[in-house]
């Protein structure tokens, strides 16, 4: 049970993102190493949070849920 912190959202295979205007990224904390997967708008640089990444399995679920292949850019 989690009292504090971010909870993972379930990523269902039916979800999608606009590859023309958004880039998949990992927002990483320099202080504590926390990683949050989401999408960054290419024009405004606004970040949309999708899920907290706690393990390689979480990252793989994010990739599969959105059909992402290749390297995911990290932003700090």
C-alpha positions as CSV (number, residue, x, y, z in Angstrom):
1,X,0.0,0.0,0.0
2,X,1.3,3.4,-1.0
3,X,0.4,6.4,1.2
4,X,2.8,8.9,-0.3
5,X,4.2,9.3,-3.7
6,X,3.0,8.7,-7.2
7,X,1.0,5.7,-8.2
8,X,1.5,4.0,-11.5
9,X,-1.3,4.3,-14.0
10,X,-2.2,1.2,-16.0
11,X,-1.1,1.5,-19.6
12,X,-3.6,-0.3,-21.8
13,X,-2.5,-1.3,-25.3
14,X,-5.3,0.8,-26.8
15,X,-3.8,4.1,-25.7
16,X,-1.9,6.2,-28.2
17,X,-0.1,9.5,-28.6
18,X,0.4,11.9,-31.5
19,X,3.9,11.0,-32.9
20,X,3.7,14.1,-35.1
21,X,3.6,16.6,-32.2
22,X,4.8,14.6,-29.2
23,X,8.0,12.9,-28.2
24,X,8.2,10.1,-25.6
25,X,10.6,11.1,-22.8
26,X,11.7,10.1,-19.3
27,X,11.8,13.0,-16.9
28,X,14.5,12.2,-14.4
29,X,15.3,13.7,-11.1
30,X,18.9,14.6,-10.4
31,X,18.4,14.5,-6.7
32,X,16.8,11.1,-6.1
33,X,16.9,9.3,-9.4
34,X,13.1,9.2,-9.8
35,X,12.0,8.6,-13.4
36,X,8.6,9.5,-14.9
37,X,7.6,8.4,-18.4
38,X,5.5,10.7,-20.5
39,X,5.3,12.8,-23.6
40,X,6.8,16.2,-24.4
41,X,5.1,18.5,-26.9
42,X,7.6,19.5,-29.6
43,X,6.5,23.1,-29.9
44,X,5.7,24.2,-26.3
45,X,8.0,21.6,-24.5
46,X,5.0,20.9,-22.1
47,X,5.4,17.5,-20.4
48,X,2.4,15.1,-20.0
49,X,3.0,12.6,-17.3
50,X,1.9,9.0,-17.9
51,X,3.5,6.7,-15.3
52,X,6.2,6.4,-12.7
53,X,9.1,4.1,-13.7
54,X,10.4,2.0,-10.8
55,X,11.9,-0.9,-12.7
56,X,12.8,-2.1,-16.2
57,X,9.4,-3.9,-16.3
58,X,7.6,-0.6,-15.9
59,X,9.6,0.9,-18.8
60,X,8.9,-2.1,-20.9
61,X,5.1,-1.8,-20.1
62,X,5.3,1.9,-21.2
63,X,7.0,1.0,-24.4
64,X,4.6,-1.8,-25.2
65,X,1.5,0.2,-24.2
66,X,2.3,3.0,-26.6
67,X,4.2,1.0,-29.3
68,X,7.5,2.9,-28.7
69,X,10.7,1.5,-30.2
70,X,14.2,2.8,-30.1
71,X,15.8,5.1,-27.5
72,X,13.7,7.3,-25.2
73,X,15.2,10.7,-24.5
74,X,15.9,11.7,-20.9
75,X,15.1,15.2,-19.7
76,X,16.2,16.7,-16.3
